[in-house]
Amino acid sequence: GIGIHKPPHKYGAFPTDPYSPTPLHKGAQQPGMTGQVKEDILARTKDLGNFVVKGQYVFNPRLLQDYQWISEPEVIKFNDILHEELNISLEKDSIFFTICQVPVILKKAENNRIIVTKKNHNETTIDGNILSEDISNTIFRRTGEIEKITVHIKP
């Protein structure tokens, strides 16, 4: 299984999106997320330094330990907002997670900056570690417009 007690290198990512074993064709089969999933989401979101302040998504991973960054390149499989299984290549010293099924790659860097890549391959570069309210809302609305977010962060 997955959980905060399983090291990231075992499955290559932190589980931050809620999941349910409910089949797509049957509708809701349980009242909501299990306690373990809720605990994992709350704990890992804080560990990863993810916050929403005044409608803007903030990346500030102060609590990450050195061992949590991947030590060699690898390829991660994940399902996007359209339920398509995709692969994403990760470099050494990076971490992968999703926000509302939008893939996020944290990378160690000398300066904080964010690159937002849209499905049409247009990129927006932001100096610092805070997404604009417009980009944050696009993520929260799950429009599928954003292909990935790459966060260069000074550890």
DSSP file with accessible surface (Angstrom, degrees, kcal/mol):
  #  RESIDUE AA STRUCTURE BP1 BP2  ACC     N-H-->O    O-->H-N    N-H-->O    O-->H-N    TCO  KAPPA ALPHA  PHI   PSI    X-CA   Y-CA   Z-CA
    1    1 A G              0   0  102      0, 0.0     2,-0.3     0, 0.0     0, 0.0   0.000 360.0 360.0 360.0 178.5    0.0    0.0    0.0
    2    2 A I        +     0   0   72      3,-0.0     2,-0.3     9,-0.0     3,-0.1  -0.720 360.0 128.3-110.9 163.5    0.9    3.6    0.0
    3    3 A G    >   -     0   0    7     -2,-0.3     3,-1.5     3,-0.2    34,-0.1  -0.891  68.9 -82.1 165.3 169.9    1.2    6.0    2.9
    4    4 A I  T 3  S+     0   0   41     -2,-0.3    -1,-0.1     1,-0.3    -2,-0.0   0.702 121.6  61.2 -69.3 -16.3    3.5    8.5    4.6
    5    5 A H  T 3  S+     0   0  154      2,-0.1    -1,-0.3    -3,-0.1    -3,-0.0   0.554  86.6  84.0 -88.0  -6.9    5.4    5.7    6.3
    6    6 A K  S <  S-     0   0   74     -3,-1.5    -3,-0.2     1,-0.0     5,-0.1  -0.849  91.4-115.0 -94.2 125.0    6.5    4.2    2.9
    7    7 A P    >>  -     0   0   45      0, 0.0     3,-1.9     0, 0.0     4,-0.5  -0.282  18.3-121.7 -63.8 145.6    9.6    6.0    1.6
    8    8 A P  H >> S+     0   0   11      0, 0.0     4,-3.4     0, 0.0     3,-1.1   0.814 108.3  66.0 -57.4 -31.9    9.1    7.9   -1.6
    9    9 A H  H 34 S+     0   0  121      1,-0.3    59,-0.0     2,-0.2    60,-0.0   0.743  91.7  65.1 -67.6 -14.4   11.8    6.0   -3.5
   10   10 A K  H <4 S+     0   0  136     -3,-1.9    -1,-0.3     1,-0.1    -4,-0.0   0.816 126.4   8.2 -74.3 -31.6    9.6    2.9   -3.2
   11   11 A Y  H << S-     0   0   55     -3,-1.1    -2,-0.2    -4,-0.5    -1,-0.1   0.390  97.9-122.8-131.6   1.6    6.9    4.4   -5.4
   12   12 A G  S  < S+     0   0    3     -4,-3.4    84,-0.3    -5,-0.2     2,-0.3   0.516  79.5  54.8  78.8   4.0    8.6    7.5   -6.7
   13   13 A A  S    S-     0   0   16     -5,-0.4    84,-0.2    -6,-0.1    -2,-0.2  -0.989  78.5-108.9-160.8 161.7    6.0   10.1   -5.5
   14   14 A F        -     0   0    6     82,-1.8     2,-1.0    -2,-0.3    84,-0.4  -0.859  34.3-125.5 -94.0 132.9    4.1   11.4   -2.6
   15   15 A P        +     0   0   24      0, 0.0    29,-0.2     0, 0.0     4,-0.1  -0.662  51.5 145.7 -79.5 104.7    0.4   10.6   -2.5
   16   16 A T        +     0   0   13     -2,-1.0    84,-0.1    28,-0.1    29,-0.1   0.582  46.4  79.3-115.5 -15.7   -1.3   14.0   -2.1
   17   17 A D  S    S-     0   0   34     -3,-0.2    82,-0.0    82,-0.1    24,-0.0  -0.787  86.6-113.1 -91.1 137.5   -4.4   13.6   -4.1
   18   18 A P        -     0   0   65      0, 0.0     2,-0.3     0, 0.0    -2,-0.1  -0.352  38.1-171.6 -65.0 148.4   -7.3   11.7   -2.4
   19   19 A Y        -     0   0  118     -4,-0.1    18,-0.1    -2,-0.0     0, 0.0  -0.923  12.4-161.7-136.1 164.2   -8.2    8.4   -4.0
   20   20 A S        -     0   0   53     -2,-0.3    13,-0.1     2,-0.2     8,-0.0  -0.995  26.5-132.9-144.5 143.3  -10.9    5.9   -3.5
   21   21 A P        +     0   0  104      0, 0.0    -1,-0.0     0, 0.0    -2,-0.0   0.433  67.9 127.1 -75.2   6.2  -11.1    2.3   -4.5
   22   22 A T        -     0   0   33      1,-0.1    -2,-0.2     2,-0.1     6,-0.1  -0.428  65.7-118.6 -65.0 128.2  -14.6    3.0   -6.0
   23   23 A P    >>  -     0   0   52      0, 0.0     3,-1.4     0, 0.0     4,-0.6  -0.381  16.4-124.6 -66.5 146.3  -14.9    1.9   -9.6
   24   24 A L  T 34 S+     0   0  147      1,-0.2     3,-0.5     2,-0.2    -2,-0.1   0.843 108.2  53.9 -59.7 -34.1  -15.6    4.7  -12.1
   25   25 A H  T 34 S+     0   0  155      1,-0.2    -1,-0.2     2,-0.1    -3,-0.0   0.532 106.1  52.0 -83.7  -1.9  -18.7    2.9  -13.4
   26   26 A K  T <4 S-     0   0  121     -3,-1.4    -1,-0.2     1,-0.2    -2,-0.2   0.511  92.4-136.2-113.1  -8.8  -20.4    2.5  -10.0
   27   27 A G     <  -     0   0   42     -4,-0.6    -1,-0.2    -3,-0.5     2,-0.1  -0.199  60.9 -10.4  77.7-174.4  -20.5    5.9   -8.4
   28   28 A A        +     0   0   92      1,-0.2    -4,-0.0    -6,-0.1    -8,-0.0  -0.349  55.1 174.5 -64.9 128.1  -19.7    6.5   -4.7
   29   29 A Q        +     0   0  110      1,-0.1    -1,-0.2    -2,-0.1    -2,-0.0   0.371  66.1  35.5-112.3  -3.7  -19.4    3.3   -2.8
   30   30 A Q  S    S-     0   0   63      1,-0.0    -1,-0.1     4,-0.0     3,-0.1  -0.975  86.6-107.1-146.7 161.9  -18.2    4.8    0.5
   31   31 A P  S    S-     0   0  148      0, 0.0     2,-0.3     0, 0.0    -3,-0.0   0.712  81.4 -59.9 -69.2 -19.0  -19.0    8.0    2.5
   32   32 A G  S    S-     0   0   40     -3,-0.0    -3,-0.0     0, 0.0     2,-0.0  -0.991  83.7 -17.4 168.7-164.5  -15.6    9.6    1.8
   33   33 A M        -     0   0   72     -2,-0.3   -13,-0.1     1,-0.1     2,-0.0  -0.333  67.7-111.0 -65.7 148.1  -11.9    9.3    2.1
   34   34 A T     >  -     0   0   61      1,-0.1     4,-2.3    -2,-0.0     5,-0.2  -0.324  28.7-107.6 -73.2 162.0  -10.6    6.9    4.7
   35   35 A G  H  > S+     0   0   51      1,-0.2     4,-2.7     2,-0.2     5,-0.2   0.882 119.0  54.2 -58.5 -39.8   -8.9    8.2    7.8
   36   36 A Q  H  > S+     0   0   86      2,-0.2     4,-2.7     1,-0.2    -1,-0.2   0.920 108.3  48.7 -63.4 -42.1   -5.4    7.1    6.6
   37   37 A V  H  > S+     0   0    5      2,-0.2     4,-2.6     1,-0.2     5,-0.2   0.941 112.0  48.9 -64.1 -44.5   -5.8    9.0    3.3
   38   38 A K  H  X S+     0   0  106     -4,-2.3     4,-2.5     1,-0.2     5,-0.2   0.934 112.7  48.1 -59.6 -44.3   -6.9   12.1    5.1
   39   39 A E  H  X S+     0   0  100     -4,-2.7     4,-2.8     1,-0.2     5,-0.3   0.923 111.8  49.6 -62.6 -44.5   -4.0   11.8    7.5
   40   40 A D  H  X S+     0   0    5     -4,-2.7     4,-2.8    -5,-0.2     5,-0.4   0.919 111.3  48.9 -60.6 -45.1   -1.6   11.3    4.6
   41   41 A I  H  X S+     0   0   31     -4,-2.6     4,-2.2     2,-0.2     5,-0.2   0.951 114.5  44.3 -62.5 -47.7   -2.9   14.3    2.7
   42   42 A L  H  X S+     0   0  122     -4,-2.5     4,-1.5    -5,-0.2    -2,-0.2   0.937 118.5  43.1 -63.4 -45.0   -2.7   16.6    5.7
   43   43 A A  H  X S+     0   0   31     -4,-2.8     4,-2.4    -5,-0.2    -2,-0.2   0.947 117.6  43.2 -68.7 -48.1    0.8   15.4    6.8
   44   44 A R  H  X S+     0   0   11     -4,-2.8     4,-2.8    -5,-0.3     5,-0.2   0.865 109.0  57.5 -70.6 -35.0    2.4   15.3    3.3
   45   45 A T  H  X>S+     0   0   32     -4,-2.2     5,-2.4    -5,-0.4     4,-0.5   0.933 111.7  42.9 -60.5 -41.7    1.0   18.6    2.2
   46   46 A K  H ><5S+     0   0  110     -4,-1.5     3,-0.9    -5,-0.2    17,-0.3   0.912 113.2  51.9 -70.7 -41.1    2.6   20.3    5.2
   47   47 A D  H 3<5S+     0   0   44     -4,-2.4    16,-0.5     1,-0.3    17,-0.3   0.896 110.0  49.5 -60.1 -40.9    5.9   18.3    4.7
   48   48 A L  H 3<5S-     0   0    0     -4,-2.8    -1,-0.3    -5,-0.2    12,-0.2   0.602 113.5-121.8 -75.5 -10.2    6.0   19.4    1.1
   49   49 A G  T <<5 +     0   0    1     -3,-0.9    11,-2.5    -4,-0.5     2,-0.5   0.834  54.3 158.2  74.8  33.3    5.4   23.0    2.1
   50   50 A N  E   < +A   59   0A   3     -5,-2.4     2,-0.3     9,-0.2    -1,-0.2  -0.817   8.3 158.2 -95.4 125.7    2.2   23.4    0.0
   51   51 A F  E     -A   58   0A  60      7,-2.0     7,-3.4    -2,-0.5     2,-0.5  -0.964  35.9-139.2-141.0 156.0   -0.1   26.2    1.2
   52   52 A V  E     -A   57   0A  79     -2,-0.3     2,-0.5     5,-0.2     5,-0.2  -0.985  24.1-179.8-116.9 121.5   -2.9   28.4   -0.3
   53   53 A V  E >  S-A   56   0A  77      3,-2.7     3,-1.9    -2,-0.5    -2,-0.0  -0.984  70.6 -20.4-125.2 117.8   -2.7   32.0    0.8
   54   54 A K  T 3  S-     0   0  190     -2,-0.5    -1,-0.1     1,-0.3     3,-0.1   0.886 128.7 -49.8  51.7  43.1   -5.3   34.5   -0.4
   55   55 A G  T 3  S+     0   0   24      1,-0.2     2,-0.4    81,-0.1    -1,-0.3   0.526 116.1 113.7  79.9   4.9   -6.2   32.2   -3.3
   56   56 A Q  E <   -A   53   0A  70     -3,-1.9    -3,-2.7    80,-0.1     2,-0.3  -0.930  66.0-126.7-114.7 134.5   -2.6   31.7   -4.4
   57   57 A Y  E     -A   52   0A  18     -2,-0.4    74,-2.9    75,-0.4     2,-0.4  -0.615  27.5-162.1 -79.7 131.2   -0.7   28.4   -4.2
   58   58 A V  E     -AB  51 130A  18     -7,-3.4    -7,-2.0    -2,-0.3     2,-0.6  -0.940  10.7-156.9-118.5 135.6    2.6   28.7   -2.4
   59   59 A F  E     +A   50   0A   0     70,-2.6    -9,-0.2    -2,-0.4   -10,-0.1  -0.957  30.7 146.8-111.4 116.6    5.6   26.3   -2.5
   60   60 A N        -     0   0   60    -11,-2.5     2,-2.4    -2,-0.6     3,-0.3  -0.532  20.5-175.4-148.2  72.9    7.8   26.4    0.6
   61   61 A P    >   +     0   0   16      0, 0.0     3,-0.6     0, 0.0   -12,-0.2  -0.350  25.9 146.5 -78.3  69.8    9.2   23.0    1.4
   62   62 A R  T 3   +     0   0  173     -2,-2.4   -14,-0.1     1,-0.2   -15,-0.1   0.748  67.3  53.5 -74.5 -24.6   11.0   23.7    4.6
   63   63 A L  T 3  S+     0   0   96    -16,-0.5    -1,-0.2   -17,-0.3     2,-0.1   0.503  77.0 117.8 -94.3  -3.3   10.4   20.3    6.2
   64   64 A L    <   -     0   0   20     -3,-0.6     2,-0.2   -17,-0.3   -16,-0.0  -0.424  55.7-141.2 -68.5 137.9   11.8   18.1    3.5
   65   65 A Q    >   -     0   0  108     -2,-0.1     3,-1.8     1,-0.1     4,-0.4  -0.651  22.0-112.9 -93.9 155.6   14.7   15.9    4.5
   66   66 A D  G >  S+     0   0  126      1,-0.3     3,-1.3    -2,-0.2    -1,-0.1   0.863 114.7  60.0 -56.2 -37.5   17.6   15.2    2.1
   67   67 A Y  G 3  S+     0   0  166      1,-0.2    -1,-0.3     4,-0.0     4,-0.1   0.688  93.2  67.7 -68.6 -14.0   16.7   11.5    1.8
   68   68 A Q  G <  S+     0   0   12     -3,-1.8     2,-0.3     2,-0.1    -1,-0.2   0.677  81.7  85.1 -82.1 -16.5   13.3   12.4    0.4
   69   69 A W  S <  S-     0   0   15     -3,-1.3    26,-0.2    -4,-0.4   -60,-0.1  -0.650  95.5-101.9 -82.0 140.6   14.7   13.8   -2.9
   70   70 A I        -     0   0   11     24,-2.4    23,-3.0    -2,-0.3    24,-0.3  -0.357  24.2-150.7 -67.3 144.7   15.3   11.1   -5.5
   71   71 A S  S    S+     0   0   88     21,-0.2    21,-0.1     1,-0.1    -1,-0.1   0.561  74.9  21.1 -94.7 -12.1   18.9   10.1   -5.8
   72   72 A E  S    S-     0   0  127     19,-0.1    -1,-0.1    20,-0.0    18,-0.1  -0.987  94.5 -81.5-150.9 156.3   18.9    9.1   -9.5
   73   73 A P        +     0   0   93      0, 0.0     2,-0.3     0, 0.0    18,-0.2  -0.203  53.5 164.9 -58.2 146.9   16.8    9.8  -12.5
   74   74 A E  E     -C   90   0B  61     16,-1.6    16,-3.3   -62,-0.1     2,-0.4  -0.978  35.0-117.0-156.4 166.6   13.6    7.8  -12.9
   75   75 A V  E     -C   89   0B  87     -2,-0.3     2,-0.4    14,-0.2    14,-0.2  -0.926  26.2-159.1-111.9 131.4   10.3    7.7  -14.8
   76   76 A I  E     -C   88   0B  11     12,-2.8    12,-2.3    -2,-0.4     2,-0.4  -0.897   5.7-147.3-111.1 138.5    7.0    7.9  -13.0
   77   77 A K  E     +C   87   0B 137     -2,-0.4     2,-0.3    10,-0.2    10,-0.2  -0.856  29.2 156.6-101.0 140.5    3.6    6.8  -14.2
   78   78 A F  E     -C   86   0B  27      8,-2.4     8,-3.4    -2,-0.4     2,-0.5  -0.973  40.2-112.8-153.8 164.9    0.5    8.7  -13.2
   79   79 A N  E     -C   85   0B  87     -2,-0.3     6,-0.2     6,-0.2    -2,-0.0  -0.909  31.2-147.1-104.7 128.0   -3.1    9.4  -14.3
   80   80 A D    >   -     0   0    5      4,-2.4     3,-2.2    -2,-0.5    22,-0.1  -0.118  39.7 -81.8 -82.8-174.3   -3.9   12.9  -15.4
   81   81 A I  T 3  S+     0   0   34     20,-0.4    21,-0.1     1,-0.3    -1,-0.1   0.775 131.7  53.8 -62.2 -25.0   -7.2   14.8  -15.1
   82   82 A L  T 3  S-     0   0  108      2,-0.1    -1,-0.3    62,-0.1     3,-0.1   0.243 119.5-110.4 -93.3  11.7   -8.5   13.0  -18.2
   83   83 A H  S <  S+     0   0  120     -3,-2.2     2,-0.4     1,-0.3    -2,-0.1   0.678  70.2 146.1  67.6  19.4   -7.7    9.6  -16.7
   84   84 A E        -     0   0  104      1,-0.0    -4,-2.4     0, 0.0     2,-0.5  -0.732  51.3-126.1 -85.2 135.0   -4.9    9.1  -19.2
   85   85 A E  E     +C   79   0B 127     -2,-0.4     2,-0.3    -6,-0.2    -6,-0.2  -0.714  39.1 177.6 -81.6 124.1   -1.8    7.2  -17.9
   86   86 A L  E     -C   78   0B  58     -8,-3.4    -8,-2.4    -2,-0.5     2,-0.4  -0.862  24.4-134.6-125.3 159.1    1.2    9.3  -18.6
   87   87 A N  E     -C   77   0B 103     -2,-0.3     2,-0.4   -10,-0.2   -10,-0.2  -0.903  16.9-170.4-111.1 144.0    4.9    9.0  -17.9
   88   88 A I  E     -C   76   0B  18    -12,-2.3   -12,-2.8    -2,-0.4     2,-0.4  -1.000  17.8-134.0-135.3 133.4    7.1   11.8  -16.6
   89   89 A S  E     -C   75   0B  92     -2,-0.4     2,-0.4   -14,-0.2   -14,-0.2  -0.754  19.9-160.4 -89.1 131.9   10.9   11.8  -16.3
   90   90 A L  E     -C   74   0B   4    -16,-3.3   -16,-1.6    -2,-0.4     2,-0.2  -0.901   5.9-143.0-112.6 140.5   12.4   13.0  -13.1
   91   91 A E        -     0   0  116     -2,-0.4     3,-0.4   -18,-0.2   -21,-0.2  -0.522  39.3 -78.3 -90.6 165.4   15.9   14.2  -12.6
   92   92 A K  S    S+     0   0  119      1,-0.2   -21,-0.2    -2,-0.2    -1,-0.2  -0.251 117.1  30.2 -55.8 150.8   18.1   13.5   -9.6
   93   93 A D  S    S+     0   0   57    -23,-3.0    15,-2.0     1,-0.2     2,-0.3   0.900  98.7 115.3  61.1  43.3   17.3   15.8   -6.7
   94   94 A S  E     -D  107   0C   0     -3,-0.4   -24,-2.4   -24,-0.3     2,-0.3  -0.901  49.7-152.6-134.1 167.4   13.6   16.2   -7.5
   95   95 A I  E     -D  106   0C   5     11,-2.0    11,-3.0    -2,-0.3     2,-0.4  -0.992  10.3-150.1-139.5 141.7   10.3   15.2   -6.0
   96   96 A F  E     +D  105   0C   7     -2,-0.3   -82,-1.8   -84,-0.3     2,-0.3  -0.927  28.8 138.9-117.5 138.0    7.0   14.5   -7.8
   97   97 A F  E     -D  104   0C   1      7,-2.1     7,-3.3    -2,-0.4     2,-0.3  -0.936  37.6-118.8-157.7 176.2    3.4   15.0   -6.6
   98   98 A T  E     -D  103   0C  21    -84,-0.4     2,-0.5    -2,-0.3   -82,-0.0  -0.934   6.5-158.1-124.4 152.2    0.1   16.2   -7.9
   99   99 A I  E >  S-D  102   0C  10      3,-2.2     3,-2.4    -2,-0.3   -82,-0.1  -0.989  90.2 -20.3-123.4 115.8   -2.2   19.1   -7.0
  100  100 A C  T 3  S-     0   0   24     -2,-0.5    -1,-0.1     1,-0.3   -19,-0.1   0.888 129.0 -54.3  50.4  40.6   -5.8   18.4   -8.2
  101  101 A Q  T 3  S+     0   0   47      1,-0.2   -20,-0.4   -21,-0.1    -1,-0.3   0.540 109.5 128.3  68.5  12.7   -4.2   15.9  -10.6
  102  102 A V  E <   -D   99   0C  13     -3,-2.4    -3,-2.2   -22,-0.1    -1,-0.2  -0.860  64.0-120.8 -92.5 122.8   -1.8   18.4  -12.1
  103  103 A P  E     -D   98   0C   4      0, 0.0    46,-2.2     0, 0.0     2,-0.4  -0.431  29.2-167.2 -67.8 137.0    1.7   17.0  -11.9
  104  104 A V  E     -De  97 149C   0     -7,-3.3    -7,-2.1    44,-0.2     2,-0.5  -0.993   6.5-164.7-125.7 131.4    4.2   19.0   -9.9
  105  105 A I  E     -De  96 150C   6     44,-2.7    46,-3.4    -2,-0.4     2,-0.4  -0.977   5.6-158.8-117.1 119.1    8.0   18.5  -10.0
  106  106 A L  E     -De  95 151C   0    -11,-3.0   -11,-2.0    -2,-0.5     2,-0.4  -0.837  14.8-174.8 -90.5 135.3   10.1   20.1   -7.3
  107  107 A K  E     -De  94 152C  41     44,-2.9    46,-3.2    -2,-0.4   -13,-0.2  -0.996  28.6-116.5-131.1 137.7   13.7   20.5   -8.2
  108  108 A K  E     + e   0 153C  61    -15,-2.0     2,-0.3    -2,-0.4    46,-0.2  -0.501  50.4 158.4 -67.0 137.4   16.6   21.7   -6.1
  109  109 A A        -     0   0   25     44,-2.1     3,-0.1    -2,-0.2    43,-0.0  -0.952  54.0-112.1-153.8 171.2   18.0   25.0   -7.5
  110  110 A E  S    S+     0   0  149     -2,-0.3     2,-0.3     1,-0.1    44,-0.1   0.768 101.8  29.3 -79.5 -29.7   19.9   28.1   -6.7
  111  111 A N  S    S-     0   0  121     42,-0.1     2,-0.4     2,-0.0    -1,-0.1  -0.972  85.6-109.6-133.3 149.6   16.9   30.4   -7.1
  112  112 A N        +     0   0   56     -2,-0.3    16,-2.4    41,-0.1     2,-0.3  -0.633  52.8 141.4 -79.1 126.5   13.2   30.0   -6.6
  113  113 A R  E     -GF 127 152C  94     39,-2.2    39,-3.2    -2,-0.4     2,-0.4  -0.967  35.4-143.4-159.3 156.8   11.2   30.0   -9.8
  114  114 A I  E     -GF 126 151C   0     12,-2.7    12,-3.1    -2,-0.3     2,-0.5  -0.981   3.9-160.6-126.2 135.4    8.2   28.2  -11.2
  115  115 A I  E     -GF 125 150C  22     35,-3.0    35,-2.9    -2,-0.4     2,-0.6  -0.975   7.8-162.6-116.0 118.6    7.6   27.1  -14.8
  116  116 A V  E     -GF 124 149C   0      8,-3.0     8,-2.2    -2,-0.5     2,-0.6  -0.912   6.2-163.5-101.8 116.7    3.9   26.4  -15.7
  117  117 A T  E     -GF 123 148C   7     31,-2.7    30,-2.2    -2,-0.6    31,-1.9  -0.911   6.7-153.8-104.4 122.8    3.6   24.4  -18.9
  118  118 A K  E >   - F   0 146C  65      4,-2.8     3,-2.2    -2,-0.6    28,-0.3  -0.467  31.2-105.0 -90.3 165.7    0.2   24.3  -20.5
  119  119 A K  T 3  S+     0   0   75     26,-3.0    27,-0.1     1,-0.3    -1,-0.1   0.806 123.1  58.4 -59.3 -29.3   -1.2   21.6  -22.7
  120  120 A N  T 3  S-     0   0   97     25,-0.4    -1,-0.3     2,-0.1     3,-0.1   0.340 120.1-113.1 -82.6   7.3   -0.6   23.8  -25.8
  121  121 A H  S <  S+     0   0  136     -3,-2.2     2,-0.2     1,-0.3    -2,-0.1   0.470  70.9 140.8  74.6   4.3    3.1   23.8  -24.7
  122  122 A N        -     0   0  101     -5,-0.0    -4,-2.8     1,-0.0     2,-0.4  -0.572  39.0-150.3 -70.5 142.7    3.1   27.6  -23.8
  123  123 A E  E     -G  117   0C 119     -6,-0.2     2,-0.4    -2,-0.2    -6,-0.2  -0.927  14.1-161.9-120.5 144.7    5.1   28.2  -20.7
  124  124 A T  E     -G  116   0C  58     -8,-2.2    -8,-3.0    -2,-0.4     2,-0.5  -0.994  11.3-156.1-120.5 126.8    4.8   30.9  -18.1
  125  125 A T  E     -G  115   0C  79     -2,-0.4     2,-0.5   -10,-0.2   -10,-0.2  -0.903   8.0-168.7-106.4 132.4    7.9   31.5  -15.8
  126  126 A I  E     -G  114   0C  33    -12,-3.1   -12,-2.7    -2,-0.5     2,-0.4  -0.979  17.7-136.5-121.9 124.2    7.3   33.0  -12.4
  127  127 A D  E    S+G  113   0C 144     -2,-0.5   -14,-0.3   -14,-0.2     3,-0.3  -0.661  76.0  19.3 -75.9 132.9   10.2   34.4  -10.3
  128  128 A G  S    S-     0   0   26    -16,-2.4    24,-0.2    -2,-0.4    -2,-0.1  -0.683 100.1 -73.5 106.9-160.4    9.7   33.2   -6.7
  129  129 A N  S    S+     0   0   33     -2,-0.2   -70,-2.6   -17,-0.1     2,-0.4   0.083  92.6  93.5-129.7  22.6    7.6   30.4   -5.2
  130  130 A I  B     -B   58   0A  73     -3,-0.3   -72,-0.2   -72,-0.2     2,-0.2  -0.976  61.1-141.3-125.7 127.5    4.0   31.7   -5.5
  131  131 A L        -     0   0    0    -74,-2.9   -74,-0.1    -2,-0.4    -2,-0.1  -0.552  32.1-104.1 -78.3 150.2    1.5   31.0   -8.3
  132  132 A S     >  -     0   0   44     -2,-0.2     4,-2.7   -76,-0.1   -75,-0.4  -0.245  29.1-111.2 -66.5 162.5   -0.8   33.8   -9.4
  133  133 A E  H  > S+     0   0  104      1,-0.2     4,-2.7     2,-0.2     5,-0.2   0.893 118.2  53.9 -63.0 -38.8   -4.4   33.6   -8.4
  134  134 A D  H  > S+     0   0  127      2,-0.2     4,-1.9     1,-0.2    -1,-0.2   0.936 111.7  42.9 -62.1 -48.3   -5.4   33.0  -12.0
  135  135 A I  H  > S+     0   0   20      2,-0.2     4,-2.0     1,-0.2    -2,-0.2   0.925 113.8  52.3 -65.2 -42.6   -3.1   30.0  -12.4
  136  136 A S  H  X S+     0   0    0     -4,-2.7     4,-2.7     1,-0.2    -2,-0.2   0.929 109.7  49.1 -58.1 -45.1   -4.1   28.7   -8.9
  137  137 A N  H  X S+     0   0   52     -4,-2.7     4,-2.4     1,-0.2    -1,-0.2   0.869 106.4  56.3 -64.2 -36.3   -7.8   28.9   -9.9
  138  138 A T  H  <>S+     0   0   18     -4,-1.9     5,-1.4     2,-0.2     4,-0.4   0.915 110.9  44.9 -60.8 -40.8   -7.1   27.0  -13.1
  139  139 A I  H ><5S+     0   0    1     -4,-2.0     3,-1.6     1,-0.2    -2,-0.2   0.957 113.2  49.0 -66.2 -49.8   -5.6   24.2  -11.1
  140  140 A F  H 3<5S+     0   0   72     -4,-2.7    -2,-0.2     1,-0.3    -1,-0.2   0.833 108.8  53.4 -62.6 -33.3   -8.4   24.2   -8.5
  141  141 A R  T 3<5S-     0   0  151     -4,-2.4    -1,-0.3    -5,-0.2    -2,-0.2   0.553 102.2-136.2 -77.8  -9.4  -11.1   24.1  -11.2
  142  142 A R  T < 5 +     0   0  101     -3,-1.6    -3,-0.2    -4,-0.4    -2,-0.1   0.906  44.7 158.9  54.6  50.8   -9.4   21.1  -12.8
  143  143 A T      < -     0   0   58     -5,-1.4    -1,-0.1     1,-0.1    -4,-0.1   0.672  49.6-128.0 -77.7 -18.8   -9.8   22.5  -16.3
  144  144 A G  S    S+     0   0   20     -6,-0.3   -25,-0.1    -5,-0.1    -1,-0.1   0.503  75.9 119.3  82.8   4.6   -7.0   20.3  -17.8
  145  145 A E        +     0   0   85     -7,-0.2   -26,-3.0   -27,-0.1     2,-0.5   0.800  57.5  73.1 -71.2 -30.3   -5.3   23.3  -19.3
  146  146 A I  E     - F   0 118C  10    -28,-0.3   -28,-0.3     1,-0.2     3,-0.1  -0.787  56.1-173.2 -96.1 125.1   -2.1   22.9  -17.3
  147  147 A E  E     -     0   0C  62    -30,-2.2     2,-0.3    -2,-0.5   -29,-0.2   0.892  67.0 -28.5 -79.3 -45.9    0.2   20.0  -18.4
  148  148 A K  E     - F   0 117C  60    -31,-1.9   -31,-2.7   -46,-0.1     2,-0.4  -0.982  48.0-133.7-165.0 163.1    2.7   20.3  -15.5
  149  149 A I  E     -eF 104 116C   0    -46,-2.2   -44,-2.7    -2,-0.3     2,-0.6  -0.997  15.0-162.3-126.0 127.1    4.3   22.7  -13.0
  150  150 A T  E     -eF 105 115C  11    -35,-2.9   -35,-3.0    -2,-0.4     2,-0.6  -0.957   7.1-164.2-112.3 118.9    8.0   22.6  -12.4
  151  151 A V  E     -eF 106 114C   0    -46,-3.4   -44,-2.9    -2,-0.6     2,-0.6  -0.917   5.5-160.5-109.2 113.2    9.1   24.3   -9.2
  152  152 A H  E     -eF 107 113C  23    -39,-3.2   -39,-2.2    -2,-0.6     2,-0.4  -0.858  23.7-177.9 -89.8 120.3   12.8   25.2   -8.9
  153  153 A I  E     -e  108   0C   4    -46,-3.2   -44,-2.1    -2,-0.6   -41,-0.1  -0.962  32.0-132.2-130.9 137.4   13.3   25.7   -5.1
  154  154 A K              0   0  128     -2,-0.4   -44,-0.1   -46,-0.2   -46,-0.1  -0.793 360.0 360.0 -85.7 112.2   16.3   26.7   -3.1
  155  155 A P              0   0  106      0, 0.0   -93,-0.1     0, 0.0    -1,-0.0  -0.207 360.0 360.0 -69.3 360.0   16.4   24.1   -0.3
